[in-house]
Amino acid sequence: MKYRHYYDPVALVEFKEAVEWYKYRSSVAAENFVKEVSELIYTICKDPSRFRNLYSDFRETSLKKYPNTICLLP
């Protein structure tokens, strides 16, 4: 089963701020950050149960090359 995703409004603001922060330093880093987040969200939507169970039904995973975490809420 494939799931859909949405950004929490606060998470969306944080995502946009992170993109701007990376873009200020390197446009390539910003593009790679967006790409990694997009790929990870696609993977999460395919099988969310494979990620670390943080608490109850809350799960989380980290980006590989960036110091960010994505939380999965039920």
PyMOL commands that set and color helices and strands:
alter all, ss='L'
color gray80, all
select helices_A, chain A and resi 9-25+27-46+48-50
alter helices_A, ss='H'
color red, helices_A
select strands_A, chain A and resi 52-55+58-62+69-72
alter strands_A, ss='S'
color yellow, strands_A
deselect
rebuild
show_as cartoon
